[in-house]
């Protein structure tokens, strides 16, 4: 090896790129959350006109309500809650939106070497699937989760993350295999 020149393995380069992109994506989310939420460094323009975080929360709450209405349940919603008449009320906080999981998934897909067209396709489908799982969680929680019982699902965020990360791991395994085959063929 030449003096002053070190060569990093492709795996180390991937990990560095992944961690940097994950940090940028999640840092952007946290920063945007801080400027679009009252308190702290608040910029009303971002909250009023460019609040993609509130848009996602609205989409998830209203989609959950539509699913429950189609199943025959009555719902009432507002900007951060959904009540299923005769069942439960769920509060959809910022940590319920799945941004951490989406940042992890996005960073992995975008930094893993491969064909750009496959990356974009896989990224889009993966993000949609993550939010479909989130919708299922909201529907299930609104019907069956009870805080007052002695045996209950106490930390649904951890269970949601565990399920999603297991599914992501399995899908990323097949994604890596497919990308590696595409590179070796091309």
Beta strands, then each sheet from edge to edge (+ up, - down):
strand 1: 75-77
strand 2: 81-84
strand 3: 89-91
sheet 1: 1+ 2- 3+
end
